[in-house]
Amino acid sequence: MANHQLNALHSPERRELILRAAVREGLLHPEDAQLAGFLDLDAVAATVDSLHRAFPGSLDVLHAFATKANSLVPVLQRLRELGMGCEVASPGELAQALAAGVEPARIVLDSPAKTRRELARALELGVAVNVDNWQELARIDELLTTRRTRSRIGVRVNPQIGSGAIGAMSTATATSKFGITLTDEGNTKRLVEAFRDRPWLGWLHCHVGSQGCPLDLMAKGVAATVALAREINDELGRDQVVGLNIGGGLPVNFAGDEVTPGYQEYVERLRAHAPDLFSGKFQLVTEFGRSVLAKNGFTAAYVEYTKNSGGRAIAITFAGVQVAARTVFAPESWPLRVAAHDATGTAKRGEPVEQDVAGPACFAGDLVALLDTGAYYASTPFSYNSLLEPAVHGVTVTADGIVRFTTLRRAQTVEDLLSRTGG
């Protein structure tokens, strides 16, 4: 699907249509449902379709959704139905992927700190495993002496090519904690020997980073991994490296409604830097997360009070650190746009007024929408002040404009909270 078609699914008019319907159906209510997340399932389907179309159909590609971006089981189930697998980084995420019906062969385990029990479970299920370090490789050696596995086993490498604009999101720096470094003395030779000694090693994995990483930087990391695959196969005289996991990390435009960059644009950079990736010699896995869902969701909250402090207008809402932890703690790296709506969900179109909640002037009883929060925000709450987890609703819109909702996660109750906290 072309980017202009995707952009149409992220229009303010569509968002207003959804909000008005949510108010009418009581999914947003000033007393009973002051905060909720919404995920546009039509836009999700269009985004996944654009991902599939970006890679040539002649290639064997598994697009594994980075489960951390939204681990709600109904969301993972919907993504499975759209042809995606799952990348997981914990026993909890593995359990969620399995509960969503994702086949073990379409799951990739990437945690840098895997216990023997976690590794044994993955190997028994046939889940793909990316080895993070030499000690983990020795642990798998030990486990494979007593069992057989269908798992695709590979090694995560760090190409050490530098940082993007957000240090915490850059995982290919000289000192990054993930993977086996490529430029540290002796490591490349040691990797070749590791593959020589282990015929069951057949994959390489890299992930340069995500938000803040330029496409060329990401593609250069993939190119270094492709070059290593060629070196291993040439040195061994056989095509032992049969697959490349190129990670995810496509950055998201949080500054406007436009979907940019697109997957096709990234594939073009991959073609420029790593043409062998498209030769058909390798099976491929991707691990996109934020870019699949972020722009397809928003979080809506009522304004409870407004006040003025030192001449600055302030709108106090129910959406705070519990659904926007990254933005609250690192606003320069994780800015969010805020749209203002009246109590019916209708967009406010008056003269903008500068407020701590940006947009046209907000009044008590109005709604605000935190945009581009389909990934990581309402779906992964932060339990600060024991604030309750909001409901998350899936949305579809028929051709004649009828909005339909489905529950992706019900709102947490006080009783749920007490049960979870030992009450």
DOMIDO-687102 format. One record per residue (C-alpha): residue number from 1; residue in one letter; x, z, y. Coordinates in steps of 0.1 Angstrom, whole numbers, always signed. Layout:
+-----+------+-------+-------+-------+
:  nr : rest :    c1 :    c3 :    c2 :
+-----+------+-------+-------+-------+
: NUM :    A :     X :     Z :     Y :
...
+-----+------+-------+-------+-------+
END
This chain:
+-----+------+-------+-------+-------+
:  nr : rest :    c1 :    c3 :    c2 :
+-----+------+-------+-------+-------+
:   1 :    M :    +0 :    +0 :    +0 :
:   2 :    A :   +14 :   -10 :   +34 :
:   3 :    N :   +22 :   +17 :   +59 :
:   4 :    H :    -5 :    +6 :   +83 :
:   5 :    Q :   -31 :   +12 :   +56 :
:   6 :    L :   -16 :   +47 :   +50 :
:   7 :    N :   -17 :   +54 :   +87 :
:   8 :    A :   -55 :   +47 :   +88 :
:   9 :    L :   -59 :   +76 :   +63 :
:  10 :    H :   -42 :   +99 :   +87 :
:  11 :    S :   -62 :   +92 :  +118 :
:  12 :    P :   -77 :  +119 :  +141 :
:  13 :    E :  -111 :  +105 :  +135 :
:  14 :    R :  -109 :  +110 :   +97 :
:  15 :    R :   -96 :  +145 :  +102 :
:  16 :    E :  -126 :  +153 :  +126 :
:  17 :    L :  -150 :  +138 :  +100 :
:  18 :    I :  -136 :  +162 :   +73 :
:  19 :    L :  -136 :  +193 :   +96 :
:  20 :    R :  -172 :  +187 :  +107 :
:  21 :    A :  -183 :  +184 :   +71 :
:  22 :    A :  -163 :  +216 :   +62 :
:  23 :    V :  -181 :  +235 :   +89 :
:  24 :    R :  -215 :  +222 :   +78 :
:  25 :    E :  -209 :  +232 :   +42 :
:  26 :    G :  -196 :  +267 :   +51 :
:  27 :    L :  -160 :  +260 :   +39 :
:  28 :    L :  -150 :  +271 :   +74 :
:  29 :    H :  -170 :  +300 :   +89 :
:  30 :    P :  -161 :  +324 :  +116 :
:  31 :    E :  -170 :  +354 :   +94 :
:  32 :    D :  -167 :  +343 :   +58 :
:  33 :    A :  -140 :  +316 :   +58 :
:  34 :    Q :  -119 :  +318 :   +89 :
:  35 :    L :   -89 :  +299 :   +73 :
:  36 :    A :   -87 :  +271 :   +48 :
:  37 :    G :   -64 :  +244 :   +36 :
:  38 :    F :   -75 :  +208 :   +31 :
:  39 :    L :   -59 :  +180 :   +10 :
:  40 :    D :   -71 :  +145 :   +14 :
:  41 :    L :   -71 :  +132 :   -22 :
:  42 :    D :   -77 :   +96 :   -11 :
:  43 :    A :   -46 :   +97 :   +11 :
:  44 :    V :   -27 :  +113 :   -18 :
:  45 :    A :   -36 :   +84 :   -41 :
:  46 :    A :   -26 :   +59 :   -15 :
:  47 :    T :    +7 :   +76 :   -10 :
:  48 :    V :   +15 :   +77 :   -47 :
:  49 :    D :    +5 :   +40 :   -50 :
:  50 :    S :   +30 :   +32 :   -22 :
:  51 :    L :   +57 :   +50 :   -41 :
:  52 :    H :   +50 :   +31 :   -73 :
:  53 :    R :   +50 :    -2 :   -55 :
:  54 :    A :   +82 :    +5 :   -36 :
:  55 :    F :  +102 :    +3 :   -69 :
:  56 :    P :  +103 :   -30 :   -88 :
:  57 :    G :   +80 :   -31 :  -117 :
:  58 :    S :  +108 :   -44 :  -139 :
:  59 :    L :  +125 :   -10 :  -138 :
:  60 :    D :  +118 :   +20 :  -161 :
:  61 :    V :  +110 :   +46 :  -134 :
:  62 :    L :   +94 :   +81 :  -138 :
:  63 :    H :   +83 :   +96 :  -105 :
:  64 :    A :   +84 :  +133 :  -111 :
:  65 :    F :   +66 :  +153 :   -83 :
:  66 :    A :   +87 :  +182 :   -70 :
:  67 :    T :   +63 :  +210 :   -80 :
:  68 :    K :   +76 :  +234 :   -54 :
:  69 :    A :   +59 :  +213 :   -27 :
:  70 :    N :   +25 :  +222 :   -40 :
:  71 :    S :   +22 :  +240 :   -74 :
:  72 :    L :   -16 :  +242 :   -75 :
:  73 :    V :   -25 :  +232 :  -110 :
:  74 :    P :   -55 :  +209 :   -99 :
:  75 :    V :   -31 :  +191 :   -76 :
:  76 :    L :    -5 :  +186 :  -104 :
:  77 :    Q :   -33 :  +174 :  -126 :
:  78 :    R :   -44 :  +148 :  -100 :
:  79 :    L :    -9 :  +136 :   -96 :
:  80 :    R :    -6 :  +133 :  -134 :
:  81 :    E :   -37 :  +111 :  -133 :
:  82 :    L :   -20 :   +90 :  -107 :
:  83 :    G :   +10 :   +84 :  -130 :
:  84 :    M :   +34 :  +111 :  -119 :
:  85 :    G :   +54 :  +136 :  -139 :
:  86 :    C :   +68 :  +169 :  -126 :
:  87 :    E :  +101 :  +183 :  -115 :
:  88 :    V :  +102 :  +221 :  -121 :
:  89 :    A :  +126 :  +248 :  -111 :
:  90 :    S :  +113 :  +280 :  -128 :
:  91 :    P :   +93 :  +292 :  -158 :
:  92 :    G :   +63 :  +295 :  -136 :
:  93 :    E :   +64 :  +259 :  -124 :
:  94 :    L :   +70 :  +247 :  -160 :
:  95 :    A :   +39 :  +266 :  -170 :
:  96 :    Q :   +19 :  +251 :  -142 :
:  97 :    A :   +30 :  +216 :  -150 :
:  98 :    L :   +20 :  +221 :  -187 :
:  99 :    A :   -13 :  +236 :  -177 :
: 100 :    A :   -20 :  +204 :  -156 :
: 101 :    G :   -15 :  +184 :  -188 :
: 102 :    V :   +18 :  +169 :  -179 :
: 103 :    E :   +36 :  +158 :  -211 :
: 104 :    P :   +69 :  +176 :  -217 :
: 105 :    A :   +88 :  +143 :  -218 :
: 106 :    R :   +76 :  +137 :  -182 :
: 107 :    I :   +89 :  +170 :  -170 :
: 108 :    V :  +124 :  +176 :  -155 :
: 109 :    L :  +139 :  +211 :  -154 :
: 110 :    D :  +163 :  +214 :  -124 :
: 111 :    S :  +168 :  +251 :  -117 :
: 112 :    P :  +204 :  +261 :  -110 :
: 113 :    A :  +199 :  +294 :  -127 :
: 114 :    K :  +184 :  +289 :  -162 :
: 115 :    T :  +185 :  +317 :  -187 :
: 116 :    R :  +191 :  +310 :  -224 :
: 117 :    R :  +155 :  +316 :  -231 :
: 118 :    E :  +144 :  +291 :  -204 :
: 119 :    L :  +169 :  +265 :  -218 :
: 120 :    A :  +158 :  +271 :  -254 :
: 121 :    R :  +121 :  +267 :  -244 :
: 122 :    A :  +128 :  +234 :  -226 :
: 123 :    L :  +149 :  +220 :  -255 :
: 124 :    E :  +121 :  +230 :  -279 :
: 125 :    L :   +95 :  +213 :  -258 :
: 126 :    G :  +115 :  +181 :  -251 :
: 127 :    V :  +116 :  +187 :  -214 :
: 128 :    A :  +144 :  +169 :  -196 :
: 129 :    V :  +172 :  +192 :  -185 :
: 130 :    N :  +198 :  +187 :  -157 :
: 131 :    V :  +228 :  +209 :  -162 :
: 132 :    D :  +240 :  +226 :  -130 :
: 133 :    N :  +275 :  +238 :  -139 :
: 134 :    W :  +301 :  +241 :  -166 :
: 135 :    Q :  +289 :  +275 :  -179 :
: 136 :    E :  +254 :  +261 :  -183 :
: 137 :    L :  +269 :  +232 :  -202 :
: 138 :    A :  +286 :  +256 :  -226 :
: 139 :    R :  +254 :  +274 :  -230 :
: 140 :    I :  +236 :  +242 :  -241 :
: 141 :    D :  +265 :  +235 :  -265 :
: 142 :    E :  +258 :  +268 :  -281 :
: 143 :    L :  +220 :  +263 :  -283 :
: 144 :    L :  +224 :  +228 :  -298 :
: 145 :    T :  +244 :  +242 :  -328 :
: 146 :    T :  +211 :  +256 :  -342 :
: 147 :    R :  +185 :  +231 :  -330 :
: 148 :    R :  +177 :  +195 :  -324 :
: 149 :    T :  +159 :  +183 :  -293 :
: 150 :    R :  +142 :  +153 :  -278 :
: 151 :    S :  +152 :  +164 :  -243 :
: 152 :    R :  +170 :  +140 :  -220 :
: 153 :    I :  +200 :  +160 :  -210 :
: 154 :    G :  +221 :  +152 :  -179 :
: 155 :    V :  +244 :  +167 :  -154 :
: 156 :    R :  +237 :  +173 :  -117 :
: 157 :    V :  +265 :  +162 :   -95 :
: 158 :    N :  +272 :  +170 :   -59 :
: 159 :    P :  +287 :  +139 :   -42 :
: 160 :    Q :  +299 :  +160 :   -13 :
: 161 :    I :  +291 :  +134 :   +13 :
: 162 :    G :  +280 :  +157 :   +42 :
: 163 :    S :  +250 :  +174 :   +59 :
: 164 :    G :  +219 :  +162 :   +76 :
: 165 :    A :  +203 :  +178 :  +106 :
: 166 :    I :  +190 :  +209 :   +88 :
: 167 :    G :  +218 :  +227 :   +70 :
: 168 :    A :  +195 :  +246 :   +46 :
: 169 :    M :  +179 :  +213 :   +35 :
: 170 :    S :  +213 :  +196 :   +29 :
: 171 :    T :  +225 :  +199 :    -7 :
: 172 :    A :  +255 :  +175 :    -8 :
: 173 :    T :  +280 :  +193 :   +15 :
: 174 :    A :  +315 :  +203 :    +4 :
: 175 :    T :  +303 :  +238 :    -4 :
: 176 :    S :  +268 :  +232 :   -16 :
: 177 :    K :  +257 :  +256 :   -44 :
: 178 :    F :  +240 :  +229 :   -65 :
: 179 :    G :  +256 :  +208 :   -91 :
: 180 :    I :  +292 :  +199 :  -102 :
: 181 :    T :  +312 :  +187 :   -72 :
: 182 :    L :  +327 :  +152 :   -75 :
: 183 :    T :  +356 :  +153 :   -50 :
: 184 :    D :  +371 :  +187 :   -60 :
: 185 :    E :  +403 :  +181 :   -79 :
: 186 :    G :  +400 :  +173 :  -115 :
: 187 :    N :  +362 :  +173 :  -117 :
: 188 :    T :  +356 :  +136 :  -122 :
: 189 :    K :  +381 :  +135 :  -151 :
: 190 :    R :  +365 :  +166 :  -166 :
: 191 :    L :  +331 :  +150 :  -164 :
: 192 :    V :  +343 :  +119 :  -182 :
: 193 :    E :  +357 :  +141 :  -210 :
: 194 :    A :  +325 :  +162 :  -211 :
: 195 :    F :  +304 :  +130 :  -218 :
: 196 :    R :  +330 :  +118 :  -243 :
: 197 :    D :  +327 :  +150 :  -263 :
: 198 :    R :  +289 :  +151 :  -261 :
: 199 :    P :  +271 :  +120 :  -272 :
: 200 :    W :  +238 :  +137 :  -263 :
: 201 :    L :  +247 :  +137 :  -226 :
: 202 :    G :  +231 :  +106 :  -212 :
: 203 :    W :  +220 :  +113 :  -176 :
: 204 :    L :  +233 :  +120 :  -142 :
: 205 :    H :  +214 :  +137 :  -114 :
: 206 :    C :  +219 :  +140 :   -77 :
: 207 :    H :  +198 :  +152 :   -47 :
: 208 :    V :  +215 :  +150 :   -13 :
: 209 :    G :  +188 :  +169 :    +6 :
: 210 :    S :  +154 :  +164 :   +22 :
: 211 :    Q :  +141 :  +170 :   +57 :
: 212 :    G :  +167 :  +161 :   +83 :
: 213 :    C :  +187 :  +139 :   +60 :
: 214 :    P :  +191 :  +102 :   +71 :
: 215 :    L :  +182 :   +76 :   +46 :
: 216 :    D :  +217 :   +61 :   +46 :
: 217 :    L :  +232 :   +95 :   +37 :
: 218 :    M :  +208 :   +99 :    +8 :
: 219 :    A :  +215 :   +64 :    -4 :
: 220 :    K :  +253 :   +70 :    -2 :
: 221 :    G :  +249 :  +100 :   -25 :
: 222 :    V :  +230 :   +79 :   -50 :
: 223 :    A :  +257 :   +53 :   -47 :
: 224 :    A :  +284 :   +78 :   -56 :
: 225 :    T :  +264 :   +89 :   -86 :
: 226 :    V :  +259 :   +52 :   -98 :
: 227 :    A :  +297 :   +47 :   -94 :
: 228 :    L :  +303 :   +78 :  -116 :
: 229 :    A :  +280 :   +64 :  -142 :
: 230 :    R :  +299 :   +31 :  -143 :
: 231 :    E :  +332 :   +50 :  -145 :
: 232 :    I :  +320 :   +71 :  -174 :
: 233 :    N :  +306 :   +41 :  -193 :
: 234 :    D :  +337 :   +21 :  -187 :
: 235 :    E :  +361 :   +49 :  -197 :
: 236 :    L :  +341 :   +55 :  -229 :
: 237 :    G :  +336 :   +18 :  -237 :
: 238 :    R :  +299 :   +24 :  -243 :
: 239 :    D :  +267 :   +27 :  -223 :
: 240 :    Q :  +264 :   +64 :  -227 :
: 241 :    V :  +249 :   +71 :  -192 :
: 242 :    V :  +215 :   +55 :  -196 :
: 243 :    G :  +196 :   +72 :  -169 :
: 244 :    L :  +199 :   +83 :  -133 :
: 245 :    N :  +178 :  +109 :  -116 :
: 246 :    I :  +181 :  +102 :   -78 :
: 247 :    G :  +162 :  +132 :   -66 :
: 248 :    G :  +137 :  +131 :   -38 :
: 249 :    G :  +140 :  +142 :    -2 :
: 250 :    L :  +123 :  +115 :   +19 :
: 251 :    P :  +119 :  +131 :   +53 :
: 252 :    V :   +85 :  +134 :   +69 :
: 253 :    N :   +75 :  +125 :  +104 :
: 254 :    F :   +60 :  +158 :  +118 :
: 255 :    A :   +59 :  +144 :  +154 :
: 256 :    G :   +29 :  +121 :  +150 :
: 257 :    D :    +3 :  +107 :  +127 :
: 258 :    E :   +24 :   +77 :  +117 :
: 259 :    V :   +38 :   +77 :   +82 :
: 260 :    T :   +75 :   +70 :   +86 :
: 261 :    P :   +98 :   +64 :   +70 :
: 262 :    G :   +81 :   +48 :   +40 :
: 263 :    Y :   +93 :   +46 :    +4 :
: 264 :    Q :   +99 :    +9 :    +8 :
: 265 :    E :  +123 :   +15 :   +36 :
: 266 :    Y :  +143 :   +40 :   +15 :
: 267 :    V :  +144 :   +15 :   -14 :
: 268 :    E :  +159 :   -10 :    +9 :
: 269 :    R :  +187 :   +14 :   +18 :
: 270 :    L :  +192 :   +21 :   -19 :
: 271 :    R :  +196 :   -17 :   -25 :
: 272 :    A :  +221 :   -19 :    +3 :
: 273 :    H :  +243 :   +11 :    -9 :
: 274 :    A :  +236 :   +11 :   -47 :
: 275 :    P :  +226 :   -23 :   -59 :
: 276 :    D :  +234 :   -15 :   -95 :
: 277 :    L :  +205 :   +10 :   -94 :
: 278 :    F :  +182 :   -21 :   -96 :
: 279 :    S :  +202 :   -40 :  -123 :
: 280 :    G :  +180 :   -28 :  -151 :
: 281 :    K :  +209 :   -10 :  -168 :
: 282 :    F :  +195 :   +25 :  -161 :
: 283 :    Q :  +163 :   +43 :  -165 :
: 284 :    L :  +154 :   +61 :  -132 :
: 285 :    V :  +137 :   +93 :  -122 :
: 286 :    T :  +127 :  +103 :   -87 :
: 287 :    E :  +117 :  +138 :   -75 :
: 288 :    F :   +97 :  +133 :   -42 :
: 289 :    G :   +76 :  +163 :   -31 :
: 290 :    R :   +71 :  +169 :    +6 :
: 291 :    S :   +67 :  +132 :   +14 :
: 292 :    V :   +40 :  +128 :   -12 :
: 293 :    L :   +17 :  +155 :    +2 :
: 294 :    A :   +27 :  +168 :   +36 :
: 295 :    K :    +9 :  +143 :   +58 :
: 296 :    N :   -21 :  +143 :   +35 :
: 297 :    G :   -32 :  +178 :   +43 :
: 298 :    F :   -40 :  +202 :   +71 :
: 299 :    T :   -48 :  +238 :   +76 :
: 300 :    A :   -78 :  +249 :   +97 :
: 301 :    A :   -84 :  +283 :  +113 :
: 302 :    Y :  -108 :  +298 :  +138 :
: 303 :    V :   -96 :  +312 :  +171 :
: 304 :    E :  -107 :  +348 :  +171 :
: 305 :    Y :   -95 :  +358 :  +206 :
: 306 :    T :   -78 :  +342 :  +237 :
: 307 :    K :   -59 :  +360 :  +264 :
: 308 :    N :   -33 :  +356 :  +291 :
: 309 :    S :    +1 :  +372 :  +290 :
: 310 :    G :   +25 :  +367 :  +320 :
: 311 :    G :    +6 :  +336 :  +331 :
: 312 :    R :    +7 :  +320 :  +296 :
: 313 :    A :   -24 :  +313 :  +277 :
: 314 :    I :   -25 :  +326 :  +241 :
: 315 :    A :   -49 :  +317 :  +213 :
: 316 :    I :   -50 :  +342 :  +185 :
: 317 :    T :   -60 :  +326 :  +152 :
: 318 :    F :   -60 :  +334 :  +115 :
: 319 :    A :   -33 :  +309 :  +107 :
: 320 :    G :    +1 :  +326 :  +110 :
: 321 :    V :   +32 :  +333 :   +90 :
: 322 :    Q :   +13 :  +336 :   +57 :
: 323 :    V :    +6 :  +299 :   +58 :
: 324 :    A :   +34 :  +286 :   +80 :
: 325 :    A :   +65 :  +308 :   +72 :
: 326 :    R :   +91 :  +281 :   +78 :
: 327 :    T :   +76 :  +271 :  +112 :
: 328 :    V :   +73 :  +308 :  +123 :
: 329 :    F :  +109 :  +317 :  +113 :
: 330 :    A :  +126 :  +283 :  +121 :
: 331 :    P :  +104 :  +265 :  +146 :
: 332 :    E :  +131 :  +241 :  +158 :
: 333 :    S :  +136 :  +228 :  +123 :
: 334 :    W :  +100 :  +229 :  +112 :
: 335 :    P :   +77 :  +221 :  +142 :
: 336 :    L :   +40 :  +216 :  +136 :
: 337 :    R :   +14 :  +198 :  +157 :
: 338 :    V :   -18 :  +217 :  +164 :
: 339 :    A :   -51 :  +199 :  +171 :
: 340 :    A :   -80 :  +217 :  +189 :
: 341 :    H :  -116 :  +214 :  +178 :
: 342 :    D :  -148 :  +231 :  +189 :
: 343 :    A :  -168 :  +254 :  +166 :
: 344 :    T :  -185 :  +224 :  +149 :
: 345 :    G :  -152 :  +207 :  +141 :
: 346 :    T :  -155 :  +181 :  +168 :
: 347 :    A :  -122 :  +173 :  +184 :
: 348 :    K :  -117 :  +186 :  +219 :
: 349 :    R :  -109 :  +158 :  +243 :
: 350 :    G :  -106 :  +177 :  +276 :
: 351 :    E :   -75 :  +180 :  +298 :
: 352 :    P :   -46 :  +196 :  +278 :
: 353 :    V :   -36 :  +231 :  +288 :
: 354 :    E :    -3 :  +246 :  +277 :
: 355 :    Q :    -8 :  +274 :  +252 :
: 356 :    D :   +10 :  +291 :  +224 :
: 357 :    V :   -15 :  +271 :  +203 :
: 358 :    A :    -9 :  +237 :  +218 :
: 359 :    G :   -35 :  +211 :  +226 :
: 360 :    P :   -67 :  +211 :  +248 :
: 361 :    A :   -77 :  +246 :  +259 :
: 362 :    C :   -88 :  +268 :  +231 :
: 363 :    F :  -116 :  +294 :  +234 :
: 364 :    A :  -127 :  +321 :  +211 :
: 365 :    G :  -148 :  +305 :  +183 :
: 366 :    D :  -129 :  +272 :  +184 :
: 367 :    L :  -110 :  +257 :  +155 :
: 368 :    V :   -74 :  +247 :  +154 :
: 369 :    A :   -59 :  +225 :  +128 :
: 370 :    L :   -22 :  +227 :  +117 :
: 371 :    L :   -13 :  +191 :  +109 :
: 372 :    D :    +9 :  +177 :   +81 :
: 373 :    T :    +6 :  +209 :   +60 :
: 374 :    G :    -3 :  +193 :   +26 :
: 375 :    A :   +30 :  +205 :   +12 :
: 376 :    Y :   +45 :  +240 :   +12 :
: 377 :    Y :   +20 :  +255 :   +37 :
: 378 :    A :   -14 :  +268 :   +26 :
: 379 :    S :    -5 :  +260 :   -11 :
: 380 :    T :   +25 :  +283 :   -10 :
: 381 :    P :   +14 :  +314 :   +10 :
: 382 :    F :   +37 :  +341 :   +22 :
: 383 :    S :   +22 :  +375 :   +15 :
: 384 :    Y :   +31 :  +391 :   +48 :
: 385 :    N :    +9 :  +420 :   +60 :
: 386 :    S :   -10 :  +415 :   +27 :
: 387 :    L :   -29 :  +387 :   +43 :
: 388 :    L :   -52 :  +370 :   +18 :
: 389 :    E :   -44 :  +336 :    +4 :
: 390 :    P :   -68 :  +310 :   +19 :
: 391 :    A :   -89 :  +286 :    -1 :
: 392 :    V :   -75 :  +251 :    -5 :
: 393 :    H :  -100 :  +222 :    -8 :
: 394 :    G :   -95 :  +187 :   -20 :
: 395 :    V :  -113 :  +160 :    +0 :
: 396 :    T :  -126 :  +125 :    -8 :
: 397 :    V :  -145 :  +103 :   +16 :
: 398 :    T :  -169 :   +75 :    +3 :
: 399 :    A :  -169 :   +40 :   +19 :
: 400 :    D :  -201 :   +50 :   +38 :
: 401 :    G :  -185 :   +82 :   +53 :
: 402 :    I :  -198 :  +108 :   +29 :
: 403 :    V :  -173 :  +137 :   +26 :
: 404 :    R :  -170 :  +155 :    -7 :
: 405 :    F :  -150 :  +186 :   -14 :
: 406 :    T :  -136 :  +201 :   -46 :
: 407 :    T :  -119 :  +235 :   -49 :
: 408 :    L :   -82 :  +233 :   -56 :
: 409 :    R :   -77 :  +271 :   -51 :
: 410 :    R :  -104 :  +296 :   -43 :
: 411 :    A :   -98 :  +321 :   -16 :
: 412 :    Q :   -81 :  +353 :   -27 :
: 413 :    T :  -102 :  +384 :   -25 :
: 414 :    V :   -92 :  +420 :   -16 :
: 415 :    E :   -99 :  +428 :   -53 :
: 416 :    D :   -75 :  +401 :   -63 :
: 417 :    L :   -49 :  +415 :   -40 :
: 418 :    L :   -53 :  +450 :   -53 :
: 419 :    S :   -50 :  +439 :   -89 :
: 420 :    R :   -18 :  +420 :   -80 :
: 421 :    T :    -2 :  +449 :   -62 :
: 422 :    G :   -10 :  +476 :   -87 :
: 423 :    G :   -42 :  +489 :   -72 :
+-----+------+-------+-------+-------+
END
